[in-house]
Amino acid sequence: MTDCLFCRIVAGEIPATVVYETPATLAFRDISPKAPVHVLVIPKQHHADVAALGAADPALAGEVLASVAAVAEKEGLLEGGFRVVFNTGSAVGQTVFHAHAHVLGGRTYGDL
């Protein structure tokens, strides 16, 4: 998709600070972080949101979660804990309609 921001990042058209990559996933720092560690993990293949990703390709959804775990380890978040957020739909804050996980850590979070 040529108009998708994250697809353009995957294609190398838009720069990003990559922290982890596999053949199927890409993880990069959020440009507007909400925590000391705020990394986005995306499938390189376009899916509008996590529900679409899970329905279309459960194995790829699993690869995204494996990449989330690898990012958390690489960023030193395993011992202190981290939060993973998938926003699905504009009503809950999704602004880029390409499935992505927010890996957040480095501070204390309250209950949801």
N, C-alpha and C positions, 0 to 999 in steps of 0.2 A: 504494500500500500504506500503510494508516494506521498500521501498527505498525513500519514501517521508519524508523529514525533519519534516514537520508540523504534519503528521500522527504519526510520532515517538514521537513528543512532546505530542500529545493527548494521546498516549498509555503509557506515562510516562517513555519511554526509554531514552529520552533526557531531561535534566532539563530546566526549563524556570521560569522566575519570573512572576507568574500569578497575574493579577490584577483584573480579573473578570471572572466568569464562570457561564454558564447555562447548562442545560442538552444537548443543541444542539450547543453551542458556547464556545470558549475559547479566552481570551484576555491576552496577555503577552507583556512584554517590549521587544522592538527591541534590539538586541545585538550590533547593530551599529547605534545608534540614530542619526537622522538628525535634531532634535529639542529637546528642554528641556523636552518635553513630546513626546514620540514616542512609541505608543502601537499598536501591531498588533491584529486584531480581525479576527478569523477564524471560519468557520463552522467545527465542529468535523468530519463531514462526508466529504470525499474527493471529491472535484470538482476542475478541473484543473485551472479555473479562474472564474471571476465574471460572464462572459457571459454564461459559462457552468452551473454555479450555478443557475442563473436566469432562464435559459431555463428548467433545470431539476427539480428545486424545488423553485418556487417563494416564498413559505411560509418560507422556510429556509433562503432565501435571506433577507426577511423582518426581521427575527430573528437576522441576522447578523447586520442589520442597527439598530435594537433596542438595541443590545449590544454596538454598536458604541456610541449611545446616552448615555447609562448607564456609559460607560467608560469616556466619556467627562464630565459627571456630577461628577463622582467619582474623577476625576483628577482635578477638579476645572476649567474646560475650558469653561463652558457655558457662563459666563459673558464676557470674553475677546474674545471668538471665537476660532474656531479650523478648521483644514483642514482635509478632508477625501480623501484618494487617493486609487484607485484600479488600479494597473497596470495589463494590460491584453496583454500578448505576450512579447517575448524577445526584440522586437524592441523598446519597450517603458520602458524597465527596469525590467520586471518581471523575477526574478531569482529562485524563488521557485514556482513550478507549482501546487499550492494548493491555492484556492481562499482566498484572505486575504485583509483586509482594513488596511491602515496605518492611525492611528489617530494621528495627529500632532498638537502641540500647545505649548504655553508658550513663543512665540515670534511673531513678526509682519511678515506677508507675503505680498508680492506684488501681483499685478494682474498676472493672468496666461496668 
